[in-house]
Amino acid sequence: MMLIAPPMQKTRANPINNGPAQLTDAARWSAVKARDASFDGKFYYSVLTTGVYCRPSCSARLARRENVAFHASCAEAERAGFRPCKRCKPNESSLRDQYAAKILDACRRIEQSDEPPKLDELAQATGLSTYHFHRVFKAIVGLTPKAYAVAHRQKRVRENLARSSSVTDAIYASGFNSSGRFYENSADFLGMTPTDFRVGGSNAEMRFAVGECSLGSILVAASSKGVTAIFLGDDPDTLVRNLQDRFPKANLIGGDSSFEAIVAAAVSAVETPDQGFNLPLDVRGTAFQHRVWQALREVPSGTTTTYTEIAERLGMPKAVRAVANACGANKIAVVIPCHRVVRNDGSLSGYRWGVERKRALLKRESKS
């Protein structure tokens, strides 16, 4: 950044005081000193001696604190007589946003291709080197390009199995060149044979049982691979009907004495959340939903988060609505703790199994 004397009419702008209450000038200065990119877009700072304004993450030499002022927007900084830094270009899209746009385009290419595009083809289309593209893609999406392509193809398989007249038609419509390649791993992501999945889970065995806990009735269902559902409610019959609606043609079998241990583990997760839940899960969803659900499982008991924070943690700050939808699609109560998500102001948002149960769970966890 070139050092030049600012015009004589410029005076030091007053630090802003109308930003979020929790973001003090001391916090802003700490962010500038740390060059913390997570604050980019939340505020800007100007330097009296250079006449420019920057993002908090700007790599320019740190100015003296007495020469720095803070601004809520680029427009405010420019009204105060400062011009944008040529190094960090605060008035343009951030590098992170530019990368996000490139990666979004790559995801669309993967989704629209019959065969997964090669890594070097995707990198070339985004203007990045193969190594850099692979690293940025994984950092933003949370999966490698290959893993994303696999997850998307699995999603297409489920959709095509539901509407195709035969399994073979669904296999080829999903981009597989041979049925052998598909059948190698189909049971791992379908949880049953393709034929059974296509007809709504027909012949797929699923054990279930209904018990009682302090929050009312609790239904636990499991396939041979792991727990598929934990429902909470007031009426056991309603919970069973909900399970039947989810797998209308599955072979639902009442749990035997060995299944009682699984139900007990689910009840324990409700009553003593600090003990955790160590049984395997069989949760089916999109790649994005799985990322959201995994992020939820990383929220410690006794704490809360927001849809916005989850979206930012996933590197997708604009995907707040998609995060909310993924939380709403969660079928594993308490173990995938969507009850720990609250509104930005700390108030309780909706909960699949009732806001009062959510309030009770959070109160219990805060005391544990």
N, C-alpha and C positions, 0 to 999 in steps of 0.2 A: 504494500500500500504506500503510494507516494506521499510524502509529507509536504504540504503546502499551506501557506497562511490563508485562513478563511477571510472572506470579505469583511470589511470593517463593520457593516451593519449587523453582522451576526452576533448574537449574544447567546450565552449558554441557556438552553431550554431547561425549564423546571422539570424535575422528575415527575412522572405521572403518579397520581394517587388514586385513580379511579379503576384500576385493574382488579382482578380477583383478590378478595381479602387476604387469602393465604399467601399471595405472591408479593412479598415486601421488597423494598429496594435492596435490602441486604441479601435476600434470596436471589434477586436478579443479578446482583454483582457476583455472588457465588457461582451462578450459572455461567456468567461471562468468563470468570477466571478458570472454570473447569471446561469451558468450551462445550457445554452440554447441549447436544443437538436436540434433546427432547423438549427444550424450551423454544426451539425455532418456531416462529409463527405466533408465539404467545406474547412476545414483546421484542423490541429492537433497541439497540443502544447507539448513541451518537458520541462522537469524539470532537470536542471543541477545537483542538489543535490541528485536526486534519480536515474538518468540515464534512466528514462522511458519516453515514450510519450503517450499522452492520447487524447481522444475525448474532445471537449469542454464541453460536458455534464457530464464528469466523476465526480463521487461523492466523490473522494478523497479529503483530506484536501487541501485547497487552498495554493499554493506555493507563495513565495515572487516574486513580479514582476521582479526583477533583475535576477532571476534564470530561467525565462521562455523565451522560443524562440518559434517561430511559423513555421510551415512547410505546404507545399501545399499537401503533400501526405505521406502515411506511408513509402514508399520507400525512400523519401527524409529524413525523420526522422531517419530511420535505417542507411542510408548512413552517417549521422552525428554521428552515434555511439550510438543511443538510442534504447532501446528494448520496445516492446509493454507492456502497463500496464495490469496486470493480473485482475484488477477490471473491467475496461470498455472494454477491448479487442478490441482496435481500428482497428486491422488488420483482424477482423472477421465481419460478418454481424451484424449490429446493432440489438438491441432488437426489434426496430420498424420494421425493415425489416423481422426479423424472425416471428414476429406476422403477418405481411402482407402476408407472404407466407402461414402461417397456415389458415388465414381467406380466402385467395384465394382458398385454397383446400376445405374449408367448403362451399364456394359459388358453387364450381364445384359439390360437393356432392348434394347440394340442387337442382341444375339445372338438374342433371342426374337422380334424383329420381322421380318415379311416384307419390309417396306420400311424402309430406314434412317430412324430418327426424326429430326425436324428438331432443329437445335441448340437453339433456344429451348425446345422441348418437354423436352429432356433437362435443360437448365438449370433449368427451372421445377420439374421433378420432384425435383431435388436441393436446391432452395431457394437456389440461387446465381444471381447475375446471369449473363447470357449470356457476357459478356467474362470474368468471373472463372472460370466453369465451364470455358470453353475453355482458359484458361491453366493451371488446376489439373489438368485432364484430361491435357493434354500433358506436364506436369511429372511426373505419376505414371505414366502408361502409356507415355510416350515417343512417342506418336502423337497426332495430332489425332483428335477423334471421327469425322470423315469417313474418315480413313485407317484407323482401327480397323474401321469398318463395312465398308470395302472389303476389308480383309484377312480379316475374318470371312466375308464373302460368298464370297470366293475359296475359303476352306476348305470352305464348304458345297458349292460347285460340285464340288470334287474328290471329296467324299464322295458326292454325288448321282450324279456321273458313274460312280462305281464300282458303284453298286447299281441305277441306273435302266435301264429297258429301251431307252431311246432318249436321244439328246442333248437333244432338245426337252423331254422330260419333266424332265430334270435342270435345264435352264435355268429353267423355270418353277417348279420345286420350290425353287430357290435364291433366288427372289424377284425375278427379272428379268421385267419386263412385256413385253419384246420380245426376240426372238433377236438383232436387229440390235445392240442395246446391248451384249449379251454378246459377240458375235463381234468387236466393235471391238478389244477388249483381251485376248481369251482366250489368244492365243498367248504374250503377254508373261508371264503367270503360270503357264501350264501347260507352256510350253516345247515344245508340239506342238499339233496340232489337237485339238479336244475329242473327236472320234471316236477318234483314236489313243489319247488318254489313257484313254478309257472302257474300251478293250479291252487295257489294260495296256501301253501304249506301242507297240502294233502299228504298224509302218511308220515309227516315229520312228527316225531314224538317229542312232547314237551311236558315235563312234570311241573306241577304247581301245587301250592297249598296256601291256605288263608289262615292267618293267625291274628293275635291281638297284641297291641302295644299301647303305650300311653297316649298315642295320637289317634287311636281308633283301630280300625281293621287294617291289616297289611297283607298284601298278596305278593308272593314270590314265585317266579317261574324261571325254569332253566332248561336249556337244551343240553345235548351231550358235551357242548363246548364251554358252557358257562351260564351265568345268570343273565337272562334276557329281559327281565322286567321286575321292578319293585313298585307296586302301586299302594297308595294310601287312600283311605276313604272311610265313610261311615257305615256303608252297607256291603257286606261280603259278596252278596249276589251281584251287585253292580260292578264290583271289581272283577269278578269272574267273567261277566259279560264284556267288560272292556278288553280282557285278554282274548276272548273269542273273536271280538271285532278285529283285533290286530292280526290274528292268525285264524281266519274263518274256517279253514279246512285242515288245520293241524290236528293231530291226534293228541288231545290233552289228557294227561293221565294224572290222577290224584297222587300226590307225593306219598311215598312209603316212609317207614321209620327212619331210613337213612337220610331222607330228604329233610327231616326235622332239623338236622344240623345246619343246613343252608338257611332255613327260615330263622333259626336262632341267631345266626350270624347277622342277618338283616335286621332283626329286632335289636340286637346289640348295637348296631350302627346307629340306630335311632336313639337308644337309651344312653349309651356311653360312646359318643362320637370320637373321643380321643383314642379309643382302642383300634380304630381303623377297620377296614374290610379287605381281607386278603384273598378272597375267593376269586376265581377267574370270571370275567364278564364276556358275554356274547352280545355285543352292541353293534347294530347295523346302522350305518348312516353314510353320508358323503364325507369326503376327505376333510372339508372345512368343518363339518359338525364334529368329527372326531378331534380336530385340533381344539375346538372350543371346549368340548367335554374334558379333554386332557388338561386344559388350562384351568377348568373349574376344580378338578381333582387336586390341583397344586395350590389352591387357596386354603390356607391353614384353618383348622377349626378354631372358632372364637374370633375370626376376622370376617370382613365383608369386602366385596369389590363391586364394580359397576360394569355395565355393558361397555362403556367407553374405555375403561381401564383394560378390559379383556381384549378389546379390538386393538388398542395400542400395544399390548403385550404380544399380540400376534403379528405386529408390524403392519396392520391394516386399519389405521385410525378412522377411516371413513366407513368401515363395515359394521357400525354399531347396530343397525337394524338386522343385519344378517346374524350377528352374535345373539341378539334377542330371540330371533327365530330358532336358532340352534338350541338355545336354552329351553324354549317352549317345546321342542321336539324330544327332549330328554325323557326316556321311559324308566330310568333307574333312579328312583327317589333316594335322597340322602347320600347314597354312595357316590353318585355324580352330583355334587352339592350345588345345584342351581339355586337353592334357597339362600345361598350366601351372596347372591347378586341383589344389590339395592339400587335405588335411583341415585343420581348425582348428589342430591341434597340429603341423602341418608335415609329417606323414607322408604317404606316397603313397596315394591312393585308387585305385579301379579304373580301367582304361584299356581302351578297345575293342580296341586292338591290342597289349595286353600290358603289364604293369607294368614289365617289364625295358626295353622300348622307351621307356617314359615316363621311367624313371630315366636312360637313356642320353641322351635328348633334353635333359632338364633339366641334366645334367652338362655337355653340350656347350655349351648356351646360357650357362651360368654362366661359362664360360671364354672365350667369344667377345667 
